[in-house]
Amino acid sequence: MFNIALPYFKDAEKLAPSDIGTLTALKEIYARTDDFETSNEFKNRLEKIQQGETIETSYFK
């Protein structure tokens, strides 16, 4: 199921790189598929947003 959902979340992140729901989903998908390096990248992005920063550049561009 994660592999089916992943392309849609990638597209959503490209459109809104600061969306907390999308970043959380991507973090979890990558963690559950054992890609901890990418999961940590999204964890870091979430922490920045929670501290009030804005991310304007997509990870996937």
N, C-alpha and C positions, 0 to 999 in steps of 0.2 A: 504493500500500500504506500509505503514511503516513496518508492521510486515512481509511482503514479502521480503522487501529489507534488513532488519536488519541482518539476518544470513550472507548475502554476505559481508556486511560492517564489521561484526565481523571477518570473515575470512581474509578480506583485512587488518584489523588492526593487526591481529596476524602475518601476513607476513611483514608488514611495519608499526610498531608502531609510527613512526614519520611522516607519510604522512599527510600533512595538509588537503587535500581534504577529506580523510577518516575520520579524527578526526572531521572536521567540520560537515560532514554528520551525524556522530554518535551523536554529541552534539545536532544537530537539531532534529534528530529522537527521542532522549530521552526527549527533551524539549517538543516536540509536543505530546508525549504520557504521559506527566505529571510525568515523572521520573526525577525530577529536581536534585536529588542527583547525579545520574549518569551523567546527562548533565553537571553539574558543574565540575565533574571530568574531562570530556573531554575538557571543557573550560579551566581548569587549565593546562592540557597537551598542548593545543594549545598555551597558553601564554608562556609556557616554550620554545616551539619550536621557537616562534616568537622572543624570547630573545636570540636565538642562541644555546640553549641546544639541546641535542639529547636524545630521549627516546628509549631505546633498549628493554624494557620489555613490553610485551603486557598487557593490562588491563585484558584480558580474559584468560590468562594462569594461 
